Amino acid sequence: MRTVIWLVLLFTVAVVAATMLGQNDALVAIFYGSWRLDLSLNLFLLALLATIFVMFAGLQATNALLSLPTRAREWREQKRERAAAQALREALSELFAARYARAQRAAQRALDLQSMSRTLKADLQFTVLAEMIAASGLHRLQDRRARDERVASALALVRGRLGAGSAFDGLQLLSAEWALEDRDAERALGLLAELPPGVARRTQALRLKMQAARLQRRPLDALQTARLLAKHQGFSAPAAQSLLRSLAIEAVEQSYDLDQLRRVWAGLDADDRRDAFVVARAARRAQALGHAEQGRTWLQPGWDAIASASADDRQQLALALVDCAPGLGSDWLPRIEGALAKHGHEPALVAAAGMAFADRQLWGKARRPLEQTASSNALPTPVRRRALRCLAAIAREEGHDEQALAYDQRAAAID
């Protein structure tokens, strides 16, 4: 296509030249002293065009010759820039390939080449990226002193500089992550506190904050942060539920008296207080601290709606009531009987009913559920053992000492 266009242009020029110059009989006379030169106008125009072309070509050649040193310097500068960029790419590739020593050396080579380049010397992002790659390699090599020197050097460059926001944020987040890997939660939280408010609400910052709180054994703070992450879809729904549940249970388990346990319970979210697993663990903790009544108070809303709860939730609520049965009031009997009427085939509910009837000294109603509990392999060993001991106590109350001894022997034989 290009050849066709050139041919058309050539034919056009030929036609114009033949039209304008073919019948041109004018002359051009050039006088120099006693000399006179007569030229046709056509020849004069062609000679003028040729002279202009030669002069232009000469000027271009002269300019190229004089600019040769400048172009040589630019070529060397461009070569350094390409070598530095290549070294930086190599460092990043080696880091991802887990060749940490090579990555650190390649990053240092990139920095050395940058220092020899006038253009790259002012590129702050290049410097920070190379320092971060080198520090990452040193971190993986467990050279913490050299790593911290790299980070400090990069922070000194970006701190307070305009346009260095992303570089500063990246350094702070990476340093906080390394501090957590070093088990230094206090330093990690200090680094995260220096972040701007908008950056501190990013998913990665919240993850690091949650990990630091867990490392410091502050599950309530970790729970609050995890709730924010779940709200911003930082986890999948099942993972978020599991994490929130485990943190709430951890907070409950760290309570060493009833007042502290009540404060933890009040600090939980309403969804956490409706979670059967959390409620059951809180009730067991209250019973372990000698306050079974408080445990039953927390279990009561769950038992009121136990008919519509899932099987796993019913099992947790029932087993928790087994632990909290001592001192149970008569107002619990309708709840338990209603649950048995709908889900009497579930071993955990049967165990809870047996323990409740035995605590209320309803021996006739308690015996069959307790026997079913003692023979159920689906229940935990402590529950089965407790059922056998309750049966032994009932047998003694009725004067059947030999039967009570048999129950005690069975309880002792359970592994």
C-alpha positions as CSV (number, residue, x, y, z in Angstrom):
1,M,0.0,0.0,0.0
2,R,2.8,2.4,0.8
3,T,4.4,1.7,-2.6
4,V,1.2,2.6,-4.4
5,I,0.9,5.9,-2.5
6,W,4.5,6.8,-3.4
7,L,3.9,6.0,-7.1
8,V,0.8,8.1,-7.1
9,L,2.7,11.0,-5.5
10,L,5.5,10.6,-8.0
11,F,3.1,10.7,-11.0
12,T,1.4,13.8,-9.5
13,V,4.8,15.6,-9.2
14,A,5.7,14.6,-12.8
15,V,2.4,15.9,-14.1
16,V,2.7,19.2,-12.2
17,A,6.3,19.7,-13.3
18,A,5.4,19.0,-17.0
19,T,2.5,21.4,-16.9
20,M,4.3,24.3,-15.2
21,L,7.8,23.9,-16.5
22,G,7.3,22.3,-20.0
23,Q,6.5,25.6,-21.7
24,N,8.6,27.9,-19.6
25,D,11.0,29.9,-21.8
26,A,12.2,32.4,-19.2
27,L,15.9,33.0,-18.6
28,V,17.9,34.0,-15.5
29,A,21.0,36.1,-16.0
30,I,23.7,36.1,-13.3
31,F,26.3,38.9,-13.5
32,Y,29.6,38.7,-11.7
33,G,32.1,41.4,-12.7
34,S,32.6,41.1,-16.4
35,W,31.1,37.7,-16.5
36,R,27.5,36.9,-17.4
37,L,25.8,33.6,-17.0
38,D,22.4,32.9,-18.6
39,L,20.4,30.0,-17.3
40,S,16.9,28.8,-18.0
41,L,14.5,29.3,-15.2
42,N,13.9,25.6,-14.9
43,L,17.6,24.8,-14.4
44,F,17.9,27.7,-12.0
45,L,15.1,26.4,-9.8
46,L,16.5,22.9,-9.8
47,A,19.9,24.2,-8.9
48,L,18.4,26.3,-6.1
49,L,16.6,23.3,-4.7
50,A,19.7,21.1,-4.9
51,T,21.7,23.8,-3.0
52,I,19.1,24.1,-0.3
53,F,19.1,20.3,0.1
54,V,22.9,20.1,0.3
55,M,23.1,22.9,2.9
56,F,20.4,21.3,5.0
57,A,22.2,17.9,4.9
58,G,25.4,19.7,5.9
59,L,23.8,21.3,8.8
60,Q,22.3,18.0,10.0
61,A,25.7,16.3,9.7
62,T,27.4,19.1,11.6
63,N,24.8,19.0,14.4
64,A,25.1,15.2,14.7
65,L,28.9,15.5,15.0
66,L,28.8,18.2,17.6
67,S,26.0,16.4,19.7
68,L,27.9,13.1,19.6
69,P,29.3,13.5,23.2
70,T,25.9,14.4,24.6
71,R,24.2,11.4,22.8
72,A,27.0,9.2,24.1
73,R,26.3,10.3,27.7
74,E,22.6,9.8,27.2
75,W,23.2,6.3,25.8
76,R,25.4,5.4,28.8
77,E,22.7,6.8,31.2
78,Q,20.0,4.8,29.4
79,K,22.1,1.7,29.7
80,R,22.5,2.2,33.4
81,E,18.8,2.7,33.8
82,R,18.0,-0.5,31.9
83,A,20.6,-2.4,34.0
84,A,19.2,-1.0,37.2
85,A,15.6,-1.9,36.2
86,Q,16.8,-5.4,35.2
87,A,18.6,-5.9,38.5
88,L,15.4,-4.8,40.3
89,R,13.3,-7.3,38.3
90,E,15.8,-10.0,39.0
91,A,15.7,-9.2,42.7
92,L,11.9,-9.5,42.8
93,S,12.0,-12.8,40.8
94,E,14.6,-14.3,43.2
95,L,12.6,-13.2,46.2
96,F,9.5,-15.0,44.9
97,A,11.6,-18.0,44.0
98,A,12.8,-18.1,47.7
99,R,16.4,-17.4,46.8
100,Y,16.7,-14.8,49.4
101,A,20.5,-14.2,49.4
102,R,20.4,-13.7,45.6
103,A,17.5,-11.4,45.9
104,Q,19.3,-9.3,48.5
105,R,22.4,-9.1,46.3
106,A,20.4,-8.2,43.2
107,A,18.6,-5.4,45.1
108,Q,21.9,-4.0,46.3
109,R,23.2,-4.1,42.7
110,A,20.1,-2.1,41.6
111,L,20.8,0.5,44.3
112,D,24.5,0.8,43.2
113,L,23.4,1.3,39.6
114,Q,20.9,3.8,40.7
115,S,23.5,5.8,42.5
116,M,25.5,6.1,39.2
117,S,22.4,7.3,37.2
118,R,21.5,11.0,37.4
119,T,17.9,10.3,36.3
120,L,17.3,7.4,38.7
121,K,19.0,9.0,41.6
122,A,15.9,11.1,42.3
123,D,13.5,8.2,41.9
124,L,12.2,7.7,45.4
125,Q,9.9,4.8,44.6
126,F,12.8,2.9,43.0
127,T,15.0,3.3,46.1
128,V,12.2,2.2,48.5
129,L,11.2,-0.8,46.4
130,A,14.8,-2.0,46.2
131,E,15.3,-1.5,50.0
132,M,12.1,-3.4,50.7
133,I,13.2,-6.3,48.5
134,A,16.6,-6.4,50.2
135,A,15.0,-6.2,53.6
136,S,12.6,-9.0,52.8
137,G,15.5,-11.2,51.8
138,L,17.3,-10.4,55.0
139,H,14.2,-11.1,57.0
140,R,13.9,-14.5,55.5
141,L,17.6,-15.1,56.2
142,Q,16.9,-14.2,59.9
143,D,19.4,-11.3,59.7
144,R,17.2,-8.9,61.8
145,R,19.9,-6.3,62.4
146,A,20.6,-5.8,58.7
147,R,16.9,-5.9,57.9
148,D,16.2,-3.2,60.4
149,E,19.0,-1.0,59.0
150,R,17.5,-1.3,55.5
151,V,14.0,-0.4,56.8
152,A,15.4,2.5,58.8
153,S,17.3,3.8,55.7
154,A,14.1,3.6,53.6
155,L,12.0,5.3,56.2
156,A,14.5,8.1,56.5
157,L,14.1,8.7,52.8
158,V,10.3,8.7,52.7
159,R,9.3,10.2,56.1
160,G,7.8,13.6,55.6
161,R,8.3,13.6,51.8
162,L,5.5,14.7,49.6
163,G,4.3,12.0,47.3
164,A,5.8,9.2,49.4
165,G,2.5,8.1,50.9
166,S,2.3,4.7,49.4
167,A,6.0,4.0,50.0
168,F,5.7,4.9,53.6
169,D,2.5,2.9,54.1
170,G,4.0,-0.2,52.5
171,L,7.1,0.1,54.7
172,Q,5.1,0.4,57.9
173,L,2.8,-2.5,57.0
174,L,5.7,-4.7,56.0
175,S,7.6,-3.8,59.2
176,A,4.5,-4.6,61.3
177,E,4.1,-8.0,59.7
178,W,7.8,-8.8,60.4
179,A,7.4,-7.6,64.0
180,L,4.6,-10.1,64.4
181,E,6.7,-12.9,63.0
182,D,9.3,-11.9,65.5
183,R,6.6,-12.2,68.2
184,D,6.9,-8.5,69.1
185,A,3.3,-7.4,69.2
186,E,4.0,-4.1,71.0
187,R,6.3,-2.9,68.2
188,A,3.8,-4.1,65.6
189,L,1.0,-2.1,67.2
190,G,3.3,1.0,67.4
191,L,4.0,0.8,63.7
192,L,0.3,0.4,62.9
193,A,-0.5,3.4,65.1
194,E,1.7,5.6,62.9
195,L,-0.4,4.9,59.8
196,P,-2.9,7.5,58.6
197,P,-6.5,6.7,59.6
198,G,-7.5,5.7,56.0
199,V,-4.6,3.2,55.8
200,A,-5.3,1.8,59.3
201,R,-8.7,0.7,58.1
202,R,-7.4,-1.3,55.2
203,T,-7.8,-5.1,55.4
204,Q,-4.2,-5.9,55.8
205,A,-3.7,-3.4,58.6
206,L,-6.8,-4.8,60.4
207,R,-5.5,-8.3,60.0
208,L,-2.1,-7.4,61.5
209,K,-3.9,-5.5,64.3
210,M,-6.0,-8.6,65.1
211,Q,-2.9,-10.8,65.1
212,A,-1.1,-8.5,67.5
213,A,-4.1,-8.4,69.9
214,R,-4.2,-12.2,69.9
215,L,-0.4,-12.4,70.5
216,Q,-0.9,-10.1,73.5
217,R,-3.7,-12.3,74.7
218,R,-6.3,-9.6,74.4
219,P,-9.2,-11.5,72.7
220,L,-11.8,-8.8,73.2
221,D,-9.7,-6.4,71.1
222,A,-9.0,-9.1,68.6
223,L,-12.7,-9.9,68.5
224,Q,-13.6,-6.2,67.8
225,T,-11.0,-6.1,64.9
226,A,-12.2,-9.4,63.5
227,R,-15.8,-8.1,63.5
228,L,-14.6,-5.1,61.4
229,L,-12.8,-7.5,59.0
230,A,-15.9,-9.7,58.7
231,K,-18.0,-6.5,58.0
232,H,-15.6,-5.6,55.2
233,Q,-15.6,-9.2,53.9
234,G,-12.0,-9.8,54.9
235,F,-13.0,-13.5,55.5
236,S,-15.4,-15.8,54.0
237,A,-18.7,-16.2,55.9
238,P,-17.8,-19.6,57.5
239,A,-14.3,-18.5,58.3
240,A,-15.6,-15.3,59.9
241,Q,-18.1,-17.2,62.0
242,S,-15.5,-19.7,63.2
243,L,-12.9,-16.9,64.0
244,L,-15.4,-14.8,65.9
245,R,-16.6,-17.8,67.9
246,S,-13.1,-18.9,68.8
247,L,-12.1,-15.4,69.9
248,A,-15.3,-15.0,72.0
249,I,-14.6,-18.4,73.6
250,E,-11.0,-17.5,74.2
251,A,-12.1,-14.3,76.0
252,V,-14.5,-16.3,78.2
253,E,-11.8,-18.8,79.1
254,Q,-9.4,-16.1,80.2
255,S,-11.9,-14.9,83.0
256,Y,-10.7,-15.9,86.5
257,D,-13.6,-14.6,88.6
258,L,-17.3,-14.0,88.1
259,D,-17.0,-10.2,87.8
260,Q,-14.4,-10.5,85.1
261,L,-16.6,-13.1,83.3
262,R,-19.6,-10.8,83.5
263,R,-17.5,-7.9,82.0
264,V,-16.4,-10.1,79.2
265,W,-19.9,-11.3,78.6
266,A,-21.2,-7.7,78.5
267,G,-18.4,-6.8,76.0
268,L,-19.5,-9.5,73.5
269,D,-21.7,-8.6,70.6
270,A,-25.3,-9.6,70.6
271,D,-24.6,-12.2,67.9
272,D,-21.9,-13.7,70.0
273,R,-24.2,-13.9,73.0
274,R,-26.7,-15.8,70.8
275,D,-24.1,-18.3,69.6
276,A,-24.8,-21.6,71.3
277,F,-21.1,-22.6,71.4
278,V,-20.2,-19.3,73.1
279,V,-23.1,-19.4,75.5
280,A,-22.3,-23.0,76.5
281,R,-18.7,-22.2,77.1
282,A,-19.6,-19.1,79.2
283,A,-22.0,-21.2,81.3
284,R,-19.4,-23.9,81.9
285,R,-16.9,-21.2,82.9
286,A,-19.4,-19.7,85.4
287,Q,-20.0,-23.2,86.8
288,A,-16.3,-23.8,87.1
289,L,-16.0,-20.6,89.1
290,G,-18.7,-21.8,91.5
291,H,-21.7,-19.9,90.0
292,A,-23.8,-22.4,88.2
293,E,-26.9,-20.2,88.6
294,Q,-25.2,-17.5,86.5
295,G,-24.5,-20.1,83.9
296,R,-28.1,-21.3,83.8
297,T,-29.2,-17.6,83.4
298,W,-27.1,-17.3,80.2
299,L,-28.4,-20.7,79.0
300,Q,-32.1,-19.9,79.5
301,P,-32.7,-17.8,76.3
302,G,-31.1,-20.6,74.2
303,W,-33.2,-23.3,76.0
304,D,-36.4,-21.2,75.4
305,A,-35.8,-21.5,71.7
306,I,-34.1,-24.9,71.6
307,A,-36.8,-26.4,69.5
308,S,-35.9,-24.3,66.5
309,A,-32.1,-24.5,67.1
310,S,-29.8,-26.7,65.0
311,A,-28.7,-30.1,66.2
312,D,-25.2,-28.9,67.0
313,D,-26.6,-26.0,69.0
314,R,-28.9,-28.2,70.9
315,Q,-26.1,-30.5,71.8
316,Q,-23.9,-27.6,73.1
317,L,-26.8,-26.2,75.2
318,A,-27.7,-29.6,76.6
319,L,-24.2,-30.5,77.6
320,A,-23.7,-27.1,79.2
321,L,-26.8,-27.7,81.3
322,V,-25.4,-31.1,82.4
323,D,-22.5,-29.2,84.0
324,C,-24.8,-26.5,85.4
325,A,-27.5,-28.8,86.7
326,P,-26.7,-28.6,90.5
327,G,-29.2,-26.2,92.1
328,L,-31.5,-26.2,89.1
329,G,-34.9,-24.8,89.9
330,S,-38.3,-26.3,89.1
331,D,-38.9,-23.7,86.4
332,W,-36.5,-25.5,84.2
333,L,-38.5,-28.7,84.2
334,P,-41.1,-27.6,81.6
335,R,-38.3,-26.5,79.2
336,I,-36.6,-29.8,79.5
337,E,-39.7,-31.9,79.1
338,G,-40.7,-29.8,76.1
339,A,-37.3,-30.4,74.5
340,L,-37.5,-34.1,75.2
341,A,-41.0,-34.3,73.6
342,K,-39.6,-32.9,70.3
343,H,-36.0,-34.2,70.3
344,G,-36.1,-37.1,72.8
345,H,-33.8,-39.2,70.5
346,E,-30.8,-36.9,71.0
347,P,-28.4,-38.3,73.6
348,A,-27.3,-34.8,74.8
349,L,-30.8,-33.8,75.6
350,V,-31.5,-37.1,77.3
351,A,-28.4,-36.6,79.5
352,A,-29.5,-33.1,80.4
353,A,-32.9,-34.3,81.4
354,G,-31.5,-37.1,83.5
355,M,-29.2,-34.8,85.4
356,A,-31.9,-32.2,85.9
357,F,-34.4,-34.9,87.2
358,A,-31.7,-36.3,89.5
359,D,-30.9,-32.9,90.9
360,R,-34.6,-32.4,91.6
361,Q,-34.6,-35.9,93.3
362,L,-37.1,-37.2,90.8
363,W,-35.6,-40.6,90.9
364,G,-38.3,-42.4,88.9
365,K,-38.1,-39.9,86.0
366,A,-34.3,-39.7,86.2
367,R,-33.4,-43.4,86.1
368,R,-34.2,-44.2,82.5
369,P,-32.5,-41.1,81.0
370,L,-29.5,-41.7,83.1
371,E,-29.2,-45.3,82.0
372,Q,-29.5,-44.2,78.4
373,T,-26.8,-41.6,79.0
374,A,-24.4,-44.1,80.6
375,S,-24.7,-46.5,77.7
376,S,-24.4,-43.9,74.9
377,N,-21.0,-43.9,73.2
378,A,-21.9,-40.6,71.4
379,L,-21.6,-38.6,74.6
380,P,-18.3,-37.4,76.2
381,T,-16.7,-39.7,78.8
382,P,-17.2,-37.3,81.8
383,V,-21.0,-37.1,81.1
384,R,-21.3,-40.9,81.0
385,R,-19.3,-41.2,84.2
386,R,-21.4,-38.6,85.9
387,A,-24.6,-40.4,84.9
388,L,-23.3,-43.6,86.4
389,R,-22.4,-41.9,89.6
390,C,-25.9,-40.4,89.8
391,L,-27.4,-43.9,89.3
392,A,-25.1,-45.1,92.1
393,A,-26.4,-42.3,94.4
394,I,-30.0,-43.2,93.5
395,A,-29.4,-46.8,94.3
396,R,-27.9,-45.9,97.7
397,E,-30.9,-43.7,98.4
398,E,-33.1,-46.7,97.7
399,G,-30.9,-49.1,99.8
400,H,-29.5,-51.1,96.9
401,D,-25.8,-51.0,97.9
402,E,-24.7,-53.8,95.6
403,Q,-26.2,-52.1,92.6
404,A,-24.6,-48.8,93.7
405,L,-21.2,-50.5,93.9
406,A,-21.7,-51.9,90.4
407,Y,-22.5,-48.5,89.0
408,D,-19.3,-47.1,90.7
409,Q,-17.2,-49.8,89.2
410,R,-18.6,-49.1,85.8
411,A,-17.9,-45.4,86.2
412,A,-14.3,-46.2,87.3
413,A,-13.8,-48.5,84.3
414,I,-14.7,-45.8,81.7
415,D,-11.6,-44.5,79.9
